[in-house]
Amino acid sequence: MQPIWVKQLQSIAQVGLTYSKDIYDLESLELIRKISVERFVWKRNWLCNSKGGY
């Protein structure tokens, strides 16, 4: 299950990607979406490794 902040960042980015026409905004919003997923995966892996796995 994803933390609420991941869902919020992805939702914000998706709304922007849906309605924005500016290429610079689109690039930034895509980066926000990508970073939120990478950060979530990193934290999940860190937690699993610190607890000895699943």
SULQUIBEL-V661235 format. One record per residue. PHI is phi as a letter, one per 40 degrees, with the letter a starting at -180 (* if undefined). Layout:
phi
PHI
PHI
//
This chain:
phi
*
c
c
c
c
c
c
c
c
c
c
c
c
c
c
c
c
c
b
c
b
c
c
c
c
c
c
c
c
c
c
d
c
c
c
c
c
c
c
c
c
c
c
c
c
c
c
c
c
c
b
g
g
c
//
